[in-house]
Amino acid sequence: TSFVLGISLERFMLPCQTKKFLGFDCPGCGFQRAVQFFVNGDFWAAFKMYPALYPLLLLGFVIGLNRFHTKVNYQKYILVLAFATVSFILANFFYKLII
């Protein structure tokens, strides 16, 4: 069990309904555990669990910049990062399906 600020994150995790009813991982499977690894400083385990976590975090950061730093237009970066994030999610999903 991993703890952050004395709180176990595992008890807040939601079960995957796709895996429960259909028997295979959904495109988001592993995200919650990857966040837990990331918060606890195990960055490599977070990447192995859900590789899309890093482009997703970067996308969120750039969206925040776009919202609050209005002198620069970040739309091109947002589009590239959104494409990269979706690509990572789909690649990871199909990889899990074939292994």
C-alpha positions as CSV (number, residue, x, y, z in Angstrom):
1,T,0.0,0.0,0.0
2,S,1.4,3.4,-1.0
3,F,0.8,6.4,1.2
4,V,0.8,10.1,0.3
5,L,0.5,12.5,3.2
6,G,-0.6,9.6,5.3
7,I,-3.5,8.7,3.0
8,S,-3.7,5.4,1.1
9,L,-4.7,6.2,-2.5
10,E,-5.8,2.6,-3.2
11,R,-9.0,2.9,-1.4
12,F,-10.1,5.8,-3.7
13,M,-9.5,3.9,-6.9
14,L,-12.4,2.9,-9.1
15,P,-12.6,-0.5,-10.7
16,C,-12.6,-0.8,-14.5
17,Q,-16.1,-1.8,-15.6
18,T,-14.9,-2.8,-19.1
19,K,-12.5,-5.3,-17.6
20,K,-15.1,-6.5,-15.1
21,F,-17.8,-7.1,-17.7
22,L,-15.9,-7.7,-21.0
23,G,-12.7,-9.2,-19.6
24,F,-10.2,-6.9,-21.2
25,D,-8.5,-3.6,-20.3
26,C,-10.0,-0.3,-21.5
27,P,-7.9,2.5,-22.9
28,G,-7.8,4.1,-19.5
29,C,-6.7,1.0,-17.5
30,G,-3.7,1.7,-15.4
31,F,-4.1,5.5,-15.2
32,Q,-5.1,5.6,-11.5
33,R,-2.2,3.3,-10.5
34,A,0.2,5.4,-12.7
35,V,-0.9,8.6,-10.9
36,Q,-0.3,6.8,-7.6
37,F,3.2,5.8,-8.7
38,F,3.9,9.3,-10.0
39,V,2.8,11.0,-6.8
40,N,5.0,8.6,-4.8
41,G,8.0,9.5,-7.0
42,D,8.3,6.2,-8.9
43,F,8.3,7.7,-12.3
44,W,9.5,4.7,-14.3
45,A,6.8,2.5,-12.8
46,A,4.2,5.2,-13.7
47,F,5.5,5.2,-17.3
48,K,5.4,1.4,-17.5
49,M,1.9,1.3,-16.0
50,Y,0.4,4.0,-18.3
51,P,2.8,5.6,-20.8
52,A,0.2,8.3,-21.8
53,L,0.5,9.9,-18.4
54,Y,3.4,12.1,-19.3
55,P,2.1,13.6,-22.5
56,L,-1.3,14.0,-20.7
57,L,0.4,15.9,-17.8
58,L,2.3,18.0,-20.3
59,L,-0.9,18.7,-22.2
60,G,-2.6,19.8,-19.0
61,F,0.3,22.1,-18.2
62,V,0.2,23.7,-21.7
63,I,-3.5,24.2,-21.5
64,G,-3.0,26.0,-18.2
65,L,-0.3,28.2,-19.8
66,N,-2.7,29.0,-22.6
67,R,-5.4,29.9,-20.2
68,F,-3.3,32.2,-17.9
69,H,-0.5,33.3,-20.2
70,T,-2.5,35.0,-22.9
71,K,0.3,36.8,-24.7
72,V,1.4,33.6,-26.4
73,N,-0.9,31.4,-28.5
74,Y,-0.3,27.7,-27.5
75,Q,-2.9,26.2,-29.9
76,K,-0.3,24.4,-32.1
77,Y,1.4,22.9,-29.0
78,I,-2.0,21.8,-27.6
79,L,-2.9,20.1,-30.9
80,V,0.4,18.3,-31.1
81,L,0.3,17.2,-27.5
82,A,-3.4,16.1,-27.8
83,F,-2.4,14.0,-30.8
84,A,0.6,12.5,-29.0
85,T,-1.6,11.8,-25.9
86,V,-4.3,10.0,-28.0
87,S,-1.5,8.1,-29.9
88,F,0.1,6.9,-26.6
89,I,-3.3,5.9,-25.2
90,L,-4.3,3.9,-28.3
91,A,-0.8,2.3,-28.7
92,N,-0.8,1.2,-25.1
93,F,-4.4,-0.1,-25.5
94,F,-3.6,-2.2,-28.6
95,Y,-0.3,-3.4,-27.1
96,K,-2.2,-4.7,-24.1
97,L,-4.7,-6.4,-26.4
98,I,-2.1,-8.4,-28.3
99,I,0.2,-9.4,-25.4
